[in-house]
Amino acid sequence: MGESFPIEKILTMSEKRWCKMHRKSLEDYTAVGVHVLAEGGDINSFAEKVPSDAEVVVNYVPSIGGSTGFKGYYHVYSASGTALIPKEKGSGEILA
């Protein structure tokens, strides 16, 4: 497996705020949802699911829950976010 997406580029801020801070237009990006549900997972589990050509992930929302059951105590990690993938320059098409 290749290198996972850098966790410092997984952000909780909105895509509009990120674009404003970096003086970029949201129209220059394709937005792709990233979701993970893993027993015993963490932010690294999420980073492995981010497309390699993403510039940043915004709207990151993690959730961790735990329970005792047949296998003893375990925790479940779920998270969602939006990967912003730059469109090719001069291309009017959406690259997904």
C-alpha positions in Angstrom: 0.0 0.0 0.0 1.2 3.5 -0.8 1.8 6.4 1.5 -1.4 7.7 3.2 -2.6 11.3 2.9 -0.9 13.7 5.4 -3.0 14.1 8.5 -2.1 17.8 8.8 -4.1 18.4 5.6 -7.3 16.8 7.1 -9.2 19.8 8.4 -12.5 20.5 10.2 -13.0 23.8 8.5 -15.4 24.3 5.6 -14.4 24.3 2.0 -15.5 27.9 1.6 -13.3 29.0 4.6 -10.3 27.1 3.2 -10.7 28.5 -0.3 -11.0 32.1 1.2 -7.9 31.6 3.3 -5.8 30.3 0.4 -7.4 32.7 -2.2 -8.6 29.9 -4.3 -12.0 29.2 -6.0 -14.0 26.2 -5.2 -14.8 26.0 -8.9 -11.2 24.9 -9.5 -11.8 21.7 -7.5 -13.8 18.5 -7.7 -15.3 17.5 -4.3 -15.2 13.8 -3.4 -16.7 12.4 -0.2 -14.5 10.3 1.9 -16.0 7.9 4.5 -14.6 5.3 6.8 -16.0 2.9 9.4 -13.5 0.7 11.2 -13.3 -1.2 14.4 -10.3 0.1 16.3 -9.6 2.7 13.6 -8.3 6.3 13.9 -7.4 9.3 11.7 -4.8 7.2 10.0 -7.5 4.8 8.8 -9.3 7.8 7.3 -6.1 9.2 5.7 -5.6 5.8 3.9 -9.0 6.3 2.1 -8.3 9.9 0.8 -7.6 10.0 -3.0 -3.8 10.5 -3.6 -4.5 13.5 -5.9 -6.4 15.5 -3.2 -5.0 18.8 -2.2 -6.8 18.9 1.1 -9.7 17.4 3.1 -12.3 19.7 4.6 -15.4 19.2 6.7 -13.7 16.4 8.6 -16.0 14.9 11.2 -14.8 12.0 13.3 -16.9 9.9 15.8 -15.6 7.2 18.2 -17.9 4.9 20.1 -17.3 1.9 22.3 -19.1 -1.0 23.6 -18.7 -4.3 25.4 -20.0 -7.3 23.7 -19.3 -10.9 22.9 -15.6 -10.1 22.0 -15.1 -7.9 25.1 -14.6 -4.1 24.9 -14.1 -2.6 21.4 -14.3 0.8 19.9 -15.6 1.8 16.5 -14.2 4.8 14.6 -16.3 6.5 11.8 -15.4 9.7 9.9 -16.4 11.7 6.9 -14.9 14.5 5.0 -14.6 16.1 1.6 -11.5 15.7 -0.5 -10.8 18.7 -2.8 -9.1 17.5 -6.0 -7.7 20.2 -8.3 -9.2 20.2 -11.8 -6.8 20.2 -14.7 -6.0 23.8 -15.8 -8.0 24.8 -18.9 -10.4 21.9 -18.5 -14.0 22.6 -18.0 -14.8 19.0 -17.2 -15.1 17.4 -13.8 -12.4 14.8 -13.1 -13.6 12.2 -10.7 
